[in-house]
Amino acid sequence: MAVGYNTEHQMKQLELRYPMNKTSGVHAALRDIHKLHVEKYQNHACIDFVVDLQRVIRNAGLTKTEKQVIYYFYEKQFEVNEIEVETGLSKGKIHHDLKASLHKISKSYCGEKKEMDYMGTKTYVVYDVETTGLDYKSDQVIEIAAVKLDKRLNEIGKFHTLVALNDGITLSDHIKEITGINEVDLKSGMLEQLALQCLDGFIGDSIVVAHNAQFDLGFLSRYHKHIPVERFICTRSMAILADPEGKASLGNLVERYGIEHGRLHQAMNDVEAEVELFRILKEELRKKGLHEKDYTNLIVASPERPIYYVPNDYTKIISREELKKTS
């Protein structure tokens, strides 16, 4: 199985949810393909899927009934009994066609060499995670949001999912209060390892952008097949470069720059605010004579934000006090 896991127990959890030799596993896999809207990720048949799944379906050589079933299941999100009513096909035939379709789609995509139009060009992924706590080693992710930008900082893709709680994990009242998320919300979420794998695939070779990036990248490292990103940009560090004396929390910065935002500590709201903040700070630093290379892989450390995780071997760490002196 291609899905990542850290323990034998997690492996069994994944295999129970996505048994590819059973129709229920195929159903779950297709549901998640529909749910994610990511450019590509490894699915449970060890292949990559792309967001333009319709093109792959067209080239997969599906039969007429297989196309019908995929249309109602994937596009319309019908349940099997609804497809039965709509098409007149038996449940057994629907199950058979779903499974056959997945294998044909997998085979078709594996044979394709063409990537998305913008793959291989410079892109950024701005992302945020909400978690059960601050320690990436013992706490877990409960929500992920990400926005992909092209080199001109125009949005070209989005990814969002809630994440199911691992066995034995509960939400504190504090986390419920600041995120607005509760245990019931997370019951329909993806398993953490799969969600992190999908985020990892969404990022690809993009430059990662996050506010207090070492925190978010620390939690991404919980996906055990994750290879550290080569390039990251921390908008908190950018803000301190722009104003070494100023407050650098996301809340303070959106107020300072007049950035419209929804409730913070909800992943997609945070990401959308961070996208605008990134655009503003990039221009502000350019006017100061600083270019992207000057703040790529840079973390500005301070007592209120100690370094718990070093994202890659190229990471440059400077203290806020040192920065004030050099400024």
N, C-alpha and C positions, 0 to 999 in steps of 0.2 A: 504494500500500500504506500502511495506517495505522500500521504499526509504526515506531517511531522508530529512527534510525540516525545515526551520526556521520560515517561515511565510505562511499564507494562500495563498498569491500570488505565492510563490515558489511551494507550493503543487499543485496549479492549473496548473502551467507551466509543472511540471512533469507529471501530469495526461493527459495533452494535448499531450505530446510527447510520452508517453507510455500507451495509453489506452488499457488495457489487454483484454477488451471485443471487440476490433476491430483489424482487421488484421494488420493495420498500426502500432499499438502498438507492436504486436508480431514481426513484421519485424524489428522495431527499437531495440527491446530487443535482438533479435538474431544477428543483426548487431554489437551491442556493445559487445556481448559475443565474437564474432570473433575478434573484434578490440582490446580488452583489454589484452588477454593472461595473465590473473592473475590466481593465484592458486585457490582462491575462493572469491566470493562476494555474497551478498544477491541480488537476482534479484527481479523483480517486482511481481512475483508470491509467494513471501515470502519464497524462498528456496535458498540454496547455490549451485553455480555451481563451477566446478573445471576446470583447464586448460585441463585436459585429458577428454574433452567432448566426444571424439570418443568412449571411453570405456562406458560411460554412455549411449550414443546412442545405442550401441550394445545391452545393457541390457534393453532397454526401450520397447521392443516388438513392434517396428514400423512396419507398413505394407510396402510392396514393394514400393509403390508409395511415401509413407512418407519418406522412406530412400532416394529415388531418389531426392525428393524435398529438403530435408535437405542437401544432398551432394552438390547439385548445389548452394544452397543458402549460406550454411555455409562454405564449403570448397572452392568452386569456386567463391563465391561472385557474382553470377549472379543476375540480376534483374528479376522480375517476368515474364516480356515479353520474356526474353532470355530463362528462364526455360520452358516457353510455347513452344517455337520453338524447344528446345532440346528434350523435353519429349513427346510432343503432348498432354499434359494435358491442360485443360482449366484454365483460370485465377481463376475461382471460386473454382475448385478442388485444385489448388495450394494454394490458401488462406486457404481453409479448412484443408489441410494436414499440412501446417505450424503451424496453431493454435493447431491442434490435437497433432502434434509432440512435441511442447513446453510443453504441459500439461503432456504427457507421460514421457518426459525426466525429468521434474520436479518431477513427482511421483516416477520415478525410482531412482533418486538421493536421494530423501528424505528417501527411504528405505535402502540406503546403509550406513553401519557403518564404512567402511574402509576409512581411510584418505590417503593422499599422503604419500609415503614412508618416507619422511623426516619430516613429521609433528610430533611434540612432541619432536624433537631433537633440539639442539641449532642452531639457525639461526640468521643472521643479515640482516636488510634491510637498505641499504644506499639510502637516497632519498633527492631530492631537489625540491623546487617549485620556479617558476617565478611568480611574482605578479604585480599588478597595483601600488603598493606602499609599504610602510614599516609598516603600521598599520593593524594588523590582524583583528581588529574590524571593520574597515571601508573600507579597501581595499579588493581585492579578488585575488584568484589564477587564473593564465592564462595558466600555463603549469606545469605538474607533471612528474617526472621521478624517477624510483626506480630500484634498483638491489638487488636481494636477494642472500646472500652468505651462504654457509654451515659453519660448525665450523672450517674448515680448510681454510676458506676465498676463496673457489672456487665458481664461479658464478653458480647459479642454477635457476635463474628466472629473468625476466625483466618486467617492467610495464612503459608505457609512454602514455600520452594523452595531447592534447590541451584542454583548458576549455573555453566554450562559456562565453562571457561577460554577466553579469546580466543586467537587464533593467536599463537604465540610466547611465551605466558605460562606460567610454571611456578610451582609452590609451593615456597617455601623450607622447609628442615627445621624451622625455628622455627615457621612457620605450621602445618605438619602436626602438630607436637607440641602446640601450645596449643589448636588447634581439633579435633584428631582427624580432620580431613578430608584425603583424598589425591586425587591426580589421577583415579584410577579412579572414586571416588565422584562426581566432577563430570562424567563423560562423559555421564550421563543428565540433567544439569541443563539449565535453560533458557538460551537466549542472553541475555547480560547486558542488552542494550537492551530485550528483551521483558520480562525479569524486573523491571527498573526501571519499565517502563511499567505493568506490572500492580500493582506497589507504589504507584505514583503514583495509579492508579485506585482502589485499595483505600483510600488515604488520603482522596481526594476533598476535601471542605471540612472535614475533622476537624481538631482541634487535635493537632499532632504532639507526642509525648512520647518522649524518648530520653535515655540517660545519656551526657553529653558530646555534646549534640545537634549541635553544629557539625560534628563528625566524621561522623555518620551522614547529616546533611543534605548535607554536601559530596559524599558518594558518590551520594546520590539525584540531585544536580545533573548527574551524568554522563548521565542520560537527557535527550537534547537538547531534548525538548519540555516538560520540566518547568518549571512556573511556580512561583517561590519561594512557600513556604507563608506564609500571612498570620500564623499564630500557631503558636508552638512553645513547649514547656516543657522545660527541661533539668533532669533529676532530680539531676544533679551540682550544679548551681547552687542548687537547692532545699536540698540537704543542707548546702551551705556557708552559706546563709542561716540554716538551723536551728542550725548550729554552725560558726562561722567558723574555729575552731582545729582542728576534727576532720579526720580523713582522709576523702576523698570518693570513693575508687575504689569500684566496684560490689562488689568482693570484701570490702573493709572494711565497707561499709554493710550487706551482708546478714548479716555476722557480728554487727555492733553491734545490729541490730534483730531478730536471731534468725529471719531469713527462710529458710525451707527452699528448697533449690535443687538442681538437677542440676549437672553439670560446667559451669562457666562458660567463656565463649568458644565456646559452641555457641549459635547465635542464639536458638532457642526457649527454651532454659534461661535465657538472659540476659533475654529479654523477660518471661518469667513472673516472674522475680525483680524486674524493674523495675516490673511492674504492682503488685505488693505494696508495693514501696518507694514508689511514687507515692501509693498510698492512705495509707500511714503518714505520709509527709512533708507531704502536703496537710493532714492533720488537725493535725500538729505545728505547722505554720506558722499555721494558723487560730487555734490557741491563743495564738500569739505576736502575734496581731492583723494578720497578713499575709494578704491575699486573692489569688486567682488572678491578678488584673491586676498585682499587684506583682512576680510572677516570670514572667509571660508575656513571651516574646521577650527574656529576660534571659540573658546569659552572664557568668559570673564567671571572669575570666582569671587564670591563675597561671603561674609559670615552667614547671611540669611539664605544663601544658596550654595552649601558645600558641595564638593564634587564627589558623587557616589559612583559615577560610571564614566569611563573614558571611551568615547564612541569609536575611535580608530587610532591607528599608529601615527597619524599625521596631526592629531589634535594639539593645538597650541593653547596653553592655559596661562592667563595673566590675571593677577588680582586687581580688583577695582582700585585699591590704593595705589598700586604701581601705575595704573592708567591715569589716575588723577595727577600724579607727579609728572608723567611724560606729557600730559596735556598742558 
